[in-house]
């Protein structure tokens, strides 16, 4: 379809449609990024917690 041959109202509707699709894609990517970031952060926090518990239990001294 040649976009330059449609009337202004249809052209504006077409343009809005693709702007909305672009916004939707951006939101999906943001949600994916946030989920991955939060999973990595949670794993790192869990590893730190485990390390602290091991140190407090004296495991560090046993390894030397």
CHARMM-style PDB file with segment names, atoms N, HN, CA, C and O in Angstrom:
ATOM      1  N   UNK     1       0.852  -1.179   0.000  1.00  0.00      PROA
ATOM      2  CA  UNK     1       0.000   0.000   0.000  1.00  0.00      PROA
ATOM      3  C   UNK     1       0.889   1.230   0.000  1.00  0.00      PROA
ATOM      4  O   UNK     1       1.822   1.319   0.798  1.00  0.00      PROA
ATOM      5  N   UNK     2       0.619   2.152  -0.860  1.00  0.00      PROA
ATOM      6  HN  UNK     2      -0.140   2.079  -1.508  1.00  0.00      PROA
ATOM      7  CA  UNK     2       1.377   3.396  -0.923  1.00  0.00      PROA
ATOM      8  C   UNK     2       0.775   4.379   0.067  1.00  0.00      PROA
ATOM      9  O   UNK     2      -0.360   4.829  -0.094  1.00  0.00      PROA
ATOM     10  N   UNK     3       1.547   4.704   1.085  1.00  0.00      PROA
ATOM     11  HN  UNK     3       2.469   4.339   1.216  1.00  0.00      PROA
ATOM     12  CA  UNK     3       1.057   5.573   2.159  1.00  0.00      PROA
ATOM     13  C   UNK     3       0.791   6.992   1.665  1.00  0.00      PROA
ATOM     14  O   UNK     3      -0.072   7.682   2.207  1.00  0.00      PROA
ATOM     15  N   UNK     4       1.516   7.432   0.650  1.00  0.00      PROA
ATOM     16  HN  UNK     4       2.217   6.871   0.209  1.00  0.00      PROA
ATOM     17  CA  UNK     4       1.339   8.801   0.162  1.00  0.00      PROA
ATOM     18  C   UNK     4       0.076   8.979  -0.681  1.00  0.00      PROA
ATOM     19  O   UNK     4      -0.250  10.104  -1.060  1.00  0.00      PROA
ATOM     20  N   UNK     5      -0.641   7.894  -0.981  1.00  0.00      PROA
ATOM     21  HN  UNK     5      -0.376   6.980  -0.672  1.00  0.00      PROA
ATOM     22  CA  UNK     5      -1.842   7.992  -1.811  1.00  0.00      PROA
ATOM     23  C   UNK     5      -3.140   7.865  -1.019  1.00  0.00      PROA
ATOM     24  O   UNK     5      -4.215   7.837  -1.617  1.00  0.00      PROA
ATOM     25  N   UNK     6      -3.070   7.785   0.316  1.00  0.00      PROA
ATOM     26  HN  UNK     6      -2.196   7.808   0.802  1.00  0.00      PROA
ATOM     27  CA  UNK     6      -4.302   7.689   1.103  1.00  0.00      PROA
ATOM     28  C   UNK     6      -4.654   9.061   1.662  1.00  0.00      PROA
ATOM     29  O   UNK     6      -3.812   9.957   1.723  1.00  0.00      PROA
ATOM     30  N   UNK     7      -5.919   9.210   2.072  1.00  0.00      PROA
ATOM     31  HN  UNK     7      -6.602   8.482   2.023  1.00  0.00      PROA
ATOM     32  CA  UNK     7      -6.346  10.513   2.578  1.00  0.00      PROA
ATOM     33  C   UNK     7      -5.692  10.785   3.938  1.00  0.00      PROA
ATOM     34  O   UNK     7      -5.155   9.879   4.575  1.00  0.00      PROA
ATOM     35  N   UNK     8      -5.749  12.034   4.361  1.00  0.00      PROA
ATOM     36  HN  UNK     8      -6.185  12.770   3.844  1.00  0.00      PROA
ATOM     37  CA  UNK     8      -5.047  12.469   5.573  1.00  0.00      PROA
ATOM     38  C   UNK     8      -5.540  11.742   6.825  1.00  0.00      PROA
ATOM     39  O   UNK     8      -4.741  11.381   7.689  1.00  0.00      PROA
ATOM     40  N   UNK     9      -6.842  11.530   6.924  1.00  0.00      PROA
ATOM     41  HN  UNK     9      -7.491  11.823   6.222  1.00  0.00      PROA
ATOM     42  CA  UNK     9      -7.397  10.843   8.095  1.00  0.00      PROA
ATOM     43  C   UNK     9      -6.859   9.413   8.196  1.00  0.00      PROA
ATOM     44  O   UNK     9      -6.447   8.972   9.269  1.00  0.00      PROA
ATOM     45  N   UNK    10      -6.868   8.702   7.081  1.00  0.00      PROA
ATOM     46  HN  UNK    10      -7.203   9.060   6.209  1.00  0.00      PROA
ATOM     47  CA  UNK    10      -6.341   7.337   7.076  1.00  0.00      PROA
ATOM     48  C   UNK    10      -4.830   7.329   7.317  1.00  0.00      PROA
ATOM     49  O   UNK    10      -4.299   6.450   7.996  1.00  0.00      PROA
ATOM     50  N   UNK    11      -4.162   8.314   6.752  1.00  0.00      PROA
ATOM     51  HN  UNK    11      -4.593   9.028   6.200  1.00  0.00      PROA
ATOM     52  CA  UNK    11      -2.715   8.430   6.953  1.00  0.00      PROA
ATOM     53  C   UNK    11      -2.399   8.617   8.437  1.00  0.00      PROA
ATOM     54  O   UNK    11      -1.494   7.975   8.968  1.00  0.00      PROA
ATOM     55  N   UNK    12      -3.144   9.494   9.101  1.00  0.00      PROA
ATOM     56  HN  UNK    12      -3.880  10.016   8.669  1.00  0.00      PROA
ATOM     57  CA  UNK    12      -2.929   9.740  10.528  1.00  0.00      PROA
ATOM     58  C   UNK    12      -3.251   8.494  11.365  1.00  0.00      PROA
ATOM     59  O   UNK    12      -2.553   8.193  12.334  1.00  0.00      PROA
ATOM     60  N   UNK    13      -4.307   7.781  10.984  1.00  0.00      PROA
ATOM     61  HN  UNK    13      -4.873   8.026  10.197  1.00  0.00      PROA
ATOM     62  CA  UNK    13      -4.663   6.550  11.695  1.00  0.00      PROA
ATOM     63  C   UNK    13      -3.564   5.502  11.523  1.00  0.00      PROA
ATOM     64  O   UNK    13      -3.202   4.812  12.476  1.00  0.00      PROA
ATOM     65  N   UNK    14      -3.045   5.388  10.322  1.00  0.00      PROA
ATOM     66  HN  UNK    14      -3.340   5.949   9.548  1.00  0.00      PROA
ATOM     67  CA  UNK    14      -1.960   4.449  10.028  1.00  0.00      PROA
ATOM     68  C   UNK    14      -0.716   4.800  10.845  1.00  0.00      PROA
ATOM     69  O   UNK    14      -0.060   3.928  11.416  1.00  0.00      PROA
ATOM     70  N   UNK    15      -0.413   6.080  10.884  1.00  0.00      PROA
ATOM     71  HN  UNK    15      -0.945   6.788  10.420  1.00  0.00      PROA
ATOM     72  CA  UNK    15       0.750   6.558  11.638  1.00  0.00      PROA
ATOM     73  C   UNK    15       0.579   6.269  13.132  1.00  0.00      PROA
ATOM     74  O   UNK    15       1.516   5.806  13.783  1.00  0.00      PROA
ATOM     75  N   UNK    16      -0.612   6.541  13.678  1.00  0.00      PROA
ATOM     76  HN  UNK    16      -1.373   6.917  13.150  1.00  0.00      PROA
ATOM     77  CA  UNK    16      -0.891   6.253  15.098  1.00  0.00      PROA
ATOM     78  C   UNK    16      -0.764   4.764  15.392  1.00  0.00      PROA
ATOM     79  O   UNK    16      -0.231   4.369  16.429  1.00  0.00      PROA
ATOM     80  N   UNK    17      -1.260   3.945  14.471  1.00  0.00      PROA
ATOM     81  HN  UNK    17      -1.693   4.266  13.629  1.00  0.00      PROA
ATOM     82  CA  UNK    17      -1.186   2.495  14.642  1.00  0.00      PROA
ATOM     83  C   UNK    17       0.266   2.059  14.837  1.00  0.00      PROA
ATOM     84  O   UNK    17       0.573   1.308  15.762  1.00  0.00      PROA
ATOM     85  N   UNK    18       1.148   2.526  13.971  1.00  0.00      PROA
ATOM     86  HN  UNK    18       0.898   3.136  13.219  1.00  0.00      PROA
ATOM     87  CA  UNK    18       2.547   2.114  14.068  1.00  0.00      PROA
ATOM     88  C   UNK    18       3.258   2.751  15.256  1.00  0.00      PROA
ATOM     89  O   UNK    18       4.172   2.147  15.816  1.00  0.00      PROA
ATOM     90  N   UNK    19       2.863   3.941  15.648  1.00  0.00      PROA
ATOM     91  HN  UNK    19       2.120   4.431  15.193  1.00  0.00      PROA
ATOM     92  CA  UNK    19       3.410   4.544  16.866  1.00  0.00      PROA
ATOM     93  C   UNK    19       3.014   3.710  18.080  1.00  0.00      PROA
ATOM     94  O   UNK    19       3.826   3.483  18.977  1.00  0.00      PROA
ATOM     95  N   UNK    20       1.755   3.252  18.105  1.00  0.00      PROA
ATOM     96  HN  UNK    20       1.095   3.435  17.376  1.00  0.00      PROA
ATOM     97  CA  UNK    20       1.289   2.402  19.205  1.00  0.00      PROA
ATOM     98  C   UNK    20       2.020   1.063  19.222  1.00  0.00      PROA
ATOM     99  O   UNK    20       2.378   0.562  20.289  1.00  0.00      PROA
ATOM    100  N   UNK    21       2.242   0.485  18.049  1.00  0.00      PROA
ATOM    101  HN  UNK    21       1.952   0.891  17.182  1.00  0.00      PROA
ATOM    102  CA  UNK    21       2.983  -0.781  17.973  1.00  0.00      PROA
ATOM    103  C   UNK    21       4.413  -0.594  18.483  1.00  0.00      PROA
ATOM    104  O   UNK    21       4.947  -1.457  19.180  1.00  0.00      PROA
ATOM    105  N   UNK    22       5.016   0.516  18.137  1.00  0.00      PROA
ATOM    106  HN  UNK    22       4.582   1.217  17.571  1.00  0.00      PROA
ATOM    107  CA  UNK    22       6.375   0.806  18.602  1.00  0.00      PROA
ATOM    108  C   UNK    22       6.399   0.954  20.120  1.00  0.00      PROA
ATOM    109  O   UNK    22       7.310   0.459  20.784  1.00  0.00      PROA
ATOM    110  N   UNK    23       5.396   1.637  20.663  1.00  0.00      PROA
ATOM    111  HN  UNK    23       4.656   2.039  20.123  1.00  0.00      PROA
ATOM    112  CA  UNK    23       5.289   1.808  22.115  1.00  0.00      PROA
ATOM    113  C   UNK    23       5.105   0.450  22.796  1.00  0.00      PROA
ATOM    114  O   UNK    23       5.743   0.174  23.812  1.00  0.00      PROA
ATOM    115  N   UNK    24       4.242  -0.391  22.246  1.00  0.00      PROA
ATOM    116  HN  UNK    24       3.723  -0.168  21.421  1.00  0.00      PROA
ATOM    117  CA  UNK    24       4.018  -1.727  22.810  1.00  0.00      PROA
ATOM    118  C   UNK    24       5.319  -2.533  22.831  1.00  0.00      PROA
ATOM    119  O   UNK    24       5.638  -3.178  23.830  1.00  0.00      PROA
ATOM    120  N   UNK    25       6.059  -2.494  21.739  1.00  0.00      PROA
ATOM    121  HN  UNK    25       5.800  -1.969  20.928  1.00  0.00      PROA
ATOM    122  CA  UNK    25       7.324  -3.233  21.663  1.00  0.00      PROA
ATOM    123  C   UNK    25       8.310  -2.707  22.695  1.00  0.00      PROA
ATOM    124  O   UNK    25       9.038  -3.479  23.319  1.00  0.00      PROA
ATOM    125  N   UNK    26       8.331  -1.407  22.870  1.00  0.00      PROA
ATOM    126  HN  UNK    26       7.739  -0.780  22.363  1.00  0.00      PROA
ATOM    127  CA  UNK    26       9.214  -0.803  23.863  1.00  0.00      PROA
ATOM    128  C   UNK    26       8.849  -1.258  25.270  1.00  0.00      PROA
ATOM    129  O   UNK    26       9.730  -1.558  26.076  1.00  0.00      PROA
ATOM    130  N   UNK    27       7.561  -1.310  25.565  1.00  0.00      PROA
ATOM    131  HN  UNK    27       6.846  -1.067  24.910  1.00  0.00      PROA
ATOM    132  CA  UNK    27       7.112  -1.756  26.885  1.00  0.00      PROA
ATOM    133  C   UNK    27       7.475  -3.220  27.121  1.00  0.00      PROA
ATOM    134  O   UNK    27       7.912  -3.579  28.215  1.00  0.00      PROA
ATOM    135  N   UNK    28       7.302  -4.053  26.122  1.00  0.00      PROA
ATOM    136  HN  UNK    28       6.947  -3.762  25.234  1.00  0.00      PROA
ATOM    137  CA  UNK    28       7.645  -5.475  26.251  1.00  0.00      PROA
ATOM    138  C   UNK    28       9.137  -5.621  26.529  1.00  0.00      PROA
ATOM    139  O   UNK    28       9.536  -6.399  27.395  1.00  0.00      PROA
ATOM    140  N   UNK    29       9.961  -4.875  25.796  1.00  0.00      PROA
ATOM    141  HN  UNK    29       9.636  -4.243  25.092  1.00  0.00      PROA
ATOM    142  CA  UNK    29      11.406  -4.946  26.013  1.00  0.00      PROA
ATOM    143  C   UNK    29      11.784  -4.459  27.403  1.00  0.00      PROA
ATOM    144  O   UNK    29      12.668  -5.033  28.039  1.00  0.00      PROA
ATOM    145  N   UNK    30      11.132  -3.417  27.879  1.00  0.00      PROA
ATOM    146  HN  UNK    30      10.414  -2.950  27.362  1.00  0.00      PROA
ATOM    147  CA  UNK    30      11.405  -2.901  29.219  1.00  0.00      PROA
ATOM    148  C   UNK    30      11.037  -3.933  30.276  1.00  0.00      PROA
ATOM    149  O   UNK    30      11.786  -4.141  31.231  1.00  0.00      PROA
ATOM    150  N   UNK    31       9.897  -4.575  30.113  1.00  0.00      PROA
ATOM    151  HN  UNK    31       9.288  -4.407  29.337  1.00  0.00      PROA
ATOM    152  CA  UNK    31       9.458  -5.603  31.066  1.00  0.00      PROA
ATOM    153  C   UNK    31      10.450  -6.763  31.084  1.00  0.00      PROA
ATOM    154  O   UNK    31      10.807  -7.253  32.155  1.00  0.00      PROA
ATOM    155  N   UNK    32      10.899  -7.205  29.912  1.00  0.00      PROA
ATOM    156  HN  UNK    32      10.609  -6.807  29.042  1.00  0.00      PROA
ATOM    157  CA  UNK    32      11.879  -8.296  29.834  1.00  0.00      PROA
ATOM    158  C   UNK    32      13.183  -7.899  30.520  1.00  0.00      PROA
ATOM    159  O   UNK    32      13.747  -8.674  31.292  1.00  0.00      PROA
ATOM    160  N   UNK    33      13.658  -6.685  30.235  1.00  0.00      PROA
ATOM    161  HN  UNK    33      13.200  -6.055  29.608  1.00  0.00      PROA
ATOM    162  CA  UNK    33      14.906  -6.215  30.839  1.00  0.00      PROA
ATOM    163  C   UNK    33      14.783  -6.159  32.352  1.00  0.00      PROA
ATOM    164  O   UNK    33      15.668  -6.624  33.071  1.00  0.00      PROA
ATOM    165  N   UNK    34      13.682  -5.588  32.836  1.00  0.00      PROA
ATOM    166  HN  UNK    34      12.964  -5.210  32.252  1.00  0.00      PROA
ATOM    167  CA  UNK    34      13.473  -5.483  34.285  1.00  0.00      PROA
ATOM    168  C   UNK    34      13.428  -6.857  34.940  1.00  0.00      PROA
ATOM    169  O   UNK    34      14.006  -7.053  36.009  1.00  0.00      PROA
ATOM    170  N   UNK    35      12.751  -7.802  34.315  1.00  0.00      PROA
ATOM    171  HN  UNK    35      12.281  -7.643  33.447  1.00  0.00      PROA
ATOM    172  CA  UNK    35      12.652  -9.151  34.871  1.00  0.00      PROA
ATOM    173  C   UNK    35      14.033  -9.802  34.954  1.00  0.00      PROA
ATOM    174  O   UNK    35      14.384 -10.384  35.981  1.00  0.00      PROA
ATOM    175  N   UNK    36      14.814  -9.708  33.883  1.00  0.00      PROA
ATOM    176  HN  UNK    36      14.529  -9.235  33.048  1.00  0.00      PROA
ATOM    177  CA  UNK    36      16.158 -10.290  33.876  1.00  0.00      PROA
ATOM    178  C   UNK    36      17.049  -9.619  34.917  1.00  0.00      PROA
ATOM    179  O   UNK    36      17.794 -10.292  35.630  1.00  0.00      PROA
ATOM    180  N   UNK    37      16.971  -8.290  35.002  1.00  0.00      PROA
ATOM    181  HN  UNK    37      16.366  -7.744  34.422  1.00  0.00      PROA
ATOM    182  CA  UNK    37      17.771  -7.549  35.978  1.00  0.00      PROA
ATOM    183  C   UNK    37      17.407  -7.970  37.398  1.00  0.00      PROA
ATOM    184  O   UNK    37      18.290  -8.214  38.221  1.00  0.00      PROA
ATOM    185  N   UNK    38      16.128  -8.055  37.681  1.00  0.00      PROA
ATOM    186  HN  UNK    38      15.411  -7.857  37.012  1.00  0.00      PROA
ATOM    187  CA  UNK    38      15.686  -8.426  39.029  1.00  0.00      PROA
ATOM    188  C   UNK    38      16.064  -9.860  39.386  1.00  0.00      PROA
ATOM    189  O   UNK    38      16.393 -10.139  40.539  1.00  0.00      PROA
ATOM    190  N   UNK    39      16.023 -10.772  38.416  1.00  0.00      PROA
ATOM    191  HN  UNK    39      15.755 -10.545  37.480  1.00  0.00      PROA
ATOM    192  CA  UNK    39      16.451 -12.151  38.673  1.00  0.00      PROA
ATOM    193  C   UNK    39      17.940 -12.209  39.001  1.00  0.00      PROA
ATOM    194  O   UNK    39      18.348 -12.896  39.937  1.00  0.00      PROA
ATOM    195  N   UNK    40      18.750 -11.482  38.226  1.00  0.00      PROA
ATOM    196  HN  UNK    40      18.419 -10.924  37.466  1.00  0.00      PROA
ATOM    197  CA  UNK    40      20.191 -11.447  38.488  1.00  0.00      PROA
ATOM    198  C   UNK    40      20.479 -10.831  39.851  1.00  0.00      PROA
ATOM    199  O   UNK    40      21.325 -11.320  40.600  1.00  0.00      PROA
ATOM    200  N   UNK    41      19.770  -9.760  40.161  1.00  0.00      PROA
ATOM    201  HN  UNK    41      19.083  -9.363  39.553  1.00  0.00      PROA
ATOM    202  CA  UNK    41      19.958  -9.085  41.446  1.00  0.00      PROA
ATOM    203  C   UNK    41      19.597 -10.021  42.602  1.00  0.00      PROA
ATOM    204  O   UNK    41      20.312 -10.082  43.602  1.00  0.00      PROA
ATOM    205  N   UNK    42      18.497 -10.741  42.463  1.00  0.00      PROA
ATOM    206  HN  UNK    42      17.916 -10.691  41.650  1.00  0.00      PROA
ATOM    207  CA  UNK    42      18.060 -11.665  43.516  1.00  0.00      PROA
ATOM    208  C   UNK    42      19.073 -12.794  43.705  1.00  0.00      PROA
ATOM    209  O   UNK    42      19.359 -13.181  44.838  1.00  0.00      PROA
ATOM    210  N   UNK    43      19.619 -13.329  42.604  1.00  0.00      PROA
ATOM    211  HN  UNK    43      19.386 -13.014  41.683  1.00  0.00      PROA
ATOM    212  CA  UNK    43      20.623 -14.386  42.704  1.00  0.00      PROA
ATOM    213  C   UNK    43      21.878 -13.881  43.404  1.00  0.00      PROA
ATOM    214  O   UNK    43      22.465 -14.581  44.229  1.00  0.00      PROA
ATOM    215  N   UNK    44      22.284 -12.660  43.068  1.00  0.00      PROA
ATOM    216  HN  UNK    44      21.808 -12.091  42.398  1.00  0.00      PROA
ATOM    217  CA  UNK    44      23.474 -12.081  43.682  1.00  0.00      PROA
ATOM    218  C   UNK    44      23.250 -11.861  45.178  1.00  0.00      PROA
ATOM    219  O   UNK    44      24.126 -12.149  45.993  1.00  0.00      PROA
ATOM    220  N   UNK    45      22.069 -11.347  45.531  1.00  0.00      PROA
ATOM    221  HN  UNK    45      21.357 -11.112  44.869  1.00  0.00      PROA
ATOM    222  CA  UNK    45      21.749 -11.130  46.943  1.00  0.00      PROA
ATOM    223  C   UNK    45      21.711 -12.454  47.705  1.00  0.00      PROA
ATOM    224  O   UNK    45      22.151 -12.522  48.852  1.00  0.00      PROA
ATOM    225  N   UNK    46      21.188 -13.501  47.074  1.00  0.00      PROA
ATOM    226  HN  UNK    46      20.830 -13.446  46.142  1.00  0.00      PROA
ATOM    227  CA  UNK    46      21.135 -14.821  47.708  1.00  0.00      PROA
ATOM    228  C   UNK    46      22.549 -15.361  47.930  1.00  0.00      PROA
ATOM    229  O   UNK    46      22.839 -15.927  48.984  1.00  0.00      PROA
ATOM    230  N   UNK    47      23.425 -15.188  46.945  1.00  0.00      PROA
ATOM    231  HN  UNK    47      23.190 -14.729  46.089  1.00  0.00      PROA
ATOM    232  CA  UNK    47      24.808 -15.649  47.074  1.00  0.00      PROA
ATOM    233  C   UNK    47      25.524 -14.906  48.198  1.00  0.00      PROA
ATOM    234  O   UNK    47      26.290 -15.508  48.951  1.00  0.00      PROA
ATOM    235  N   UNK    48      25.281 -13.614  48.315  1.00  0.00      PROA
ATOM    236  HN  UNK    48      24.658 -13.125  47.704  1.00  0.00      PROA
ATOM    237  CA  UNK    48      25.888 -12.823  49.393  1.00  0.00      PROA
ATOM    238  C   UNK    48      25.376 -13.300  50.740  1.00  0.00      PROA
ATOM    239  O   UNK    48      26.146 -13.431  51.692  1.00  0.00      PROA
ATOM    240  N   UNK    49      24.090 -13.557  50.821  1.00  0.00      PROA
ATOM    241  HN  UNK    49      23.465 -13.451  50.048  1.00  0.00      PROA
ATOM    242  CA  UNK    49      23.497 -14.046  52.070  1.00  0.00      PROA
ATOM    243  C   UNK    49      24.097 -15.397  52.469  1.00  0.00      PROA
ATOM    244  O   UNK    49      24.403 -15.621  53.640  1.00  0.00      PROA
ATOM    245  N   UNK    50      24.262 -16.282  51.508  1.00  0.00      PROA
ATOM    246  HN  UNK    50      24.014 -16.100  50.557  1.00  0.00      PROA
ATOM    247  CA  UNK    50      24.867 -17.594  51.782  1.00  0.00      PROA
ATOM    248  C   UNK    50      26.306 -17.415  52.262  1.00  0.00      PROA
ATOM    249  O   UNK    50      26.726 -18.059  53.223  1.00  0.00      PROA
ATOM    250  N   UNK    51      27.058 -16.545  51.596  1.00  0.00      PROA
ATOM    251  HN  UNK    51      26.717 -16.022  50.814  1.00  0.00      PROA
ATOM    252  CA  UNK    51      28.447 -16.303  51.994  1.00  0.00      PROA
ATOM    253  C   UNK    51      28.523 -15.747  53.411  1.00  0.00      PROA
ATOM    254  O   UNK    51      29.367 -16.170  54.202  1.00  0.00      PROA
ATOM    255  N   UNK    52      27.643 -14.803  53.735  1.00  0.00      PROA
ATOM    256  HN  UNK    52      26.958 -14.460  53.093  1.00  0.00      PROA
ATOM    257  CA  UNK    52      27.625 -14.241  55.094  1.00  0.00      PROA
ATOM    258  C   UNK    52      27.317 -15.325  56.121  1.00  0.00      PROA
ATOM    259  O   UNK    52      27.953 -15.388  57.173  1.00  0.00      PROA
ATOM    260  N   UNK    53      26.348 -16.170  55.816  1.00  0.00      PROA
ATOM    261  HN  UNK    53      25.832 -16.118  54.961  1.00  0.00      PROA
ATOM    262  CA  UNK    53      25.988 -17.255  56.736  1.00  0.00      PROA
ATOM    263  C   UNK    53      27.148 -18.227  56.934  1.00  0.00      PROA
ATOM    264  O   UNK    53      27.388 -18.694  58.047  1.00  0.00      PROA
ATOM    265  N   UNK    54      27.864 -18.528  55.859  1.00  0.00      PROA
ATOM    266  HN  UNK    54      27.669 -18.149  54.955  1.00  0.00      PROA
ATOM    267  CA  UNK    54      29.012 -19.423  55.972  1.00  0.00      PROA
ATOM    268  C   UNK    54      30.122 -18.792  56.809  1.00  0.00      PROA
ATOM    269  O   UNK    54      30.738 -19.461  57.639  1.00  0.00      PROA
ATOM    270  N   UNK    55      30.373 -17.514  56.589  1.00  0.00      PROA
ATOM    271  HN  UNK    55      29.873 -16.971  55.915  1.00  0.00      PROA
ATOM    272  CA  UNK    55      31.395 -16.805  57.377  1.00  0.00      PROA
ATOM    273  C   UNK    55      31.002 -16.786  58.843  1.00  0.00      PROA
ATOM    274  O   UNK    55      31.825 -17.062  59.716  1.00  0.00      PROA
ATOM    275  N   UNK    56      29.746 -16.460  59.114  1.00  0.00      PROA
ATOM    276  HN  UNK    56      29.077 -16.235  58.405  1.00  0.00      PROA
ATOM    277  CA  UNK    56      29.265 -16.423  60.503  1.00  0.00      PROA
ATOM    278  C   UNK    56      29.320 -17.800  61.159  1.00  0.00      PROA
ATOM    279  O   UNK    56      29.468 -17.901  62.377  1.00  0.00      PROA
ATOM    280  N   UNK    57      29.203 -18.847  60.368  1.00  0.00      PROA
ATOM    281  HN  UNK    57      29.082 -18.765  59.378  1.00  0.00      PROA
ATOM    282  CA  UNK    57      29.255 -20.207  60.904  1.00  0.00      PROA
ATOM    283  C   UNK    57      30.696 -20.693  61.079  1.00  0.00      PROA
ATOM    284  O   UNK    57      30.920 -21.797  61.575  1.00  0.00      PROA
ATOM    285  N   UNK    58      31.663 -19.882  60.680  1.00  0.00      PROA
ATOM    286  HN  UNK    58      31.480 -18.985  60.277  1.00  0.00      PROA
ATOM    287  CA  UNK    58      33.063 -20.236  60.855  1.00  0.00      PROA
ATOM    288  C   UNK    58      33.647 -21.066  59.741  1.00  0.00      PROA
ATOM    289  O   UNK    58      34.741 -21.609  59.895  1.00  0.00      PROA
ATOM    290  N   UNK    59      32.967 -21.183  58.643  1.00  0.00      PROA
ATOM    291  HN  UNK    59      32.078 -20.741  58.518  1.00  0.00      PROA
ATOM    292  CA  UNK    59      33.465 -21.990  57.527  1.00  0.00      PROA
ATOM    293  C   UNK    59      34.752 -21.398  56.969  1.00  0.00      PROA
ATOM    294  O   UNK    59      35.638 -22.138  56.542  1.00  0.00      PROA
ATOM    295  N   UNK    60      34.865 -20.088  56.969  1.00  0.00      PROA
ATOM    296  HN  UNK    60      34.145 -19.487  57.317  1.00  0.00      PROA
ATOM    297  CA  UNK    60      36.058 -19.430  56.430  1.00  0.00      PROA
ATOM    298  C   UNK    60      37.306 -19.891  57.181  1.00  0.00      PROA
ATOM    299  O   UNK    60      38.341 -20.152  56.568  1.00  0.00      PROA
ATOM    300  N   UNK    61      37.210 -19.990  58.487  1.00  0.00      PROA
ATOM    301  HN  UNK    61      36.370 -19.778  58.985  1.00  0.00      PROA
ATOM    302  CA  UNK    61      38.354 -20.399  59.306  1.00  0.00      PROA
ATOM    303  C   UNK    61      38.745 -21.841  59.013  1.00  0.00      PROA
ATOM    304  O   UNK    61      39.924 -22.190  59.058  1.00  0.00      PROA
ATOM    305  N   UNK    62      37.771 -22.665  58.719  1.00  0.00      PROA
ATOM    306  HN  UNK    62      36.813 -22.381  58.682  1.00  0.00      PROA
ATOM    307  CA  UNK    62      38.034 -24.074  58.431  1.00  0.00      PROA
ATOM    308  C   UNK    62      38.729 -24.255  57.088  1.00  0.00      PROA
ATOM    309  O   UNK    62      39.446 -25.236  56.888  1.00  0.00      PROA
ATOM    310  N   UNK    63      38.524 -23.320  56.167  1.00  0.00      PROA
ATOM    311  HN  UNK    63      37.942 -22.523  56.329  1.00  0.00      PROA
ATOM    312  CA  UNK    63      39.118 -23.436  54.840  1.00  0.00      PROA
ATOM    313  C   UNK    63      40.595 -23.068  54.834  1.00  0.00      PROA
ATOM    314  O   UNK    63      41.319 -23.447  53.913  1.00  0.00      PROA
ATOM    315  N   UNK    64      41.054 -22.338  55.843  1.00  0.00      PROA
ATOM    316  HN  UNK    64      40.467 -22.030  56.591  1.00  0.00      PROA
ATOM    317  CA  UNK    64      42.459 -21.894  55.884  1.00  0.00      PROA
ATOM    318  C   UNK    64      43.379 -22.973  56.343  1.00  0.00      PROA
ATOM    319  OT1 UNK    64      44.588 -22.758  56.431  1.00  0.00      PROA
TER     320      UNK     64
END
